[in-house]
Amino acid sequence: MFESRLQAFTELHTKIAKPNTATQVSAPLVLINIWDAASAAVVQASGAQALATSSASLAWSLGYPDGEALPQQELLDAVARIIRVSELPLSVDIEAGYSDNPSEVASLVAKLVNLGVVGINLEDGAQEPELLVAKIEAIRATKSCRTLFINARTDVYLRALASDRAAVEMTRRRLLSYQNAGANCGFIPGLSCEQVASELANEIQMPLNLMVDANLSTVDTLFKSGITRFSVGPASFLNAYSGLSSKSGIEPSPLDYNRVNELLVL
């Protein structure tokens, strides 16, 4: 089952990553991020092609703030519950891998693969890119993880590590190094500029993933720029839970990332 789901997930990317071929499709891959078995079942029933968790949403649903505060066993147990109801390929966001030790990250990823996970998100965060390269290489050196789909995330824009042309060049260099280490896809949260997206898509051979808001209003424009994969991150969770903050007779106030994270910091 792992192999068939991995193949299906990989094909969702390769069909849109090869322009002017018979296998090209006219629509991007859009992932509405989930956080538990119920959200997985709902998204699956809506006609989704694959499932992908949001690290923030999954942590919040279990009572922890985002930022690797979630115990690894809680993550594994949550993923097992999602897998139980899932008929689709599942990708799991593991932030920076819950460790700076590449072998420990590879060990966690192997446990996820053993559960049936076919893809991961793995980020560089505020660390030097060489560390993420080492983590990717360690994962690829692990027998059960050699074919796993790795979406390598760089936080250049999300964390404002650079600006203007320096940000473009830093992003390009990082994604190329992650691709060379064995990543299948590059994730650039925080980037919304169509021109920069087009430039990076033209220079980097692997598919690129951007984060968009829940109404998906910018997907068509960015898809025309060469971006082929989109995800909404915690937006689906925030929309679902905003209704809980309403008072009787008053329109609920939309929740945001910082507000929910603050509520769960003990």
C-alpha angles and dihedrals in degrees: 000000000000092000095048093048092046090051091049092049093047092049090054086065102037094051091060096035096063110067123201095023132117091251096055115120127206098229133065126239107260118190120197100203119234134198110191144013094277095052089045092053092048095048091044092052090051090067101264118167095214142001127237129178127225110224092214094048094046092049092047092050088058096046101262132113120244116265107080093297089125112099112243093237090055088053092050093047092050091049091050090055091050092049090052092064098032128104093170135076111276127212118190127207107224097174106217093344096268091269144058089220109094093208091054090050090050090050092054091047091051089055090052091049089051088057091053103265111151100187143026140196112224121181138201095212112173093335127104113271092241089072093057089046089055092048093051091048091050091051092049090049090058109092098223092047102049094104098033114128109247120197104194112206124204119196098202092121099030092055096031092236089163138358140224115349092352089061092051092049094045091050092048093049093047096048092047091052091048090048091051090050091056109276117149099201138017123228121202110181114188095033115117104148110118094207094052091044090054093048093051093044090054094049101042119065099205121078117271128224125206129186116237134179122268096263090061091218095149099044098095094050094046091045089058087053090060102266108135106178128054134181133181099214113199093346093098091053093046092051092048094049100040091086090064091065094061124113122217110289094359126109109250118253114238114250121228134202096259094049095053093043091052091051090058100045106106 
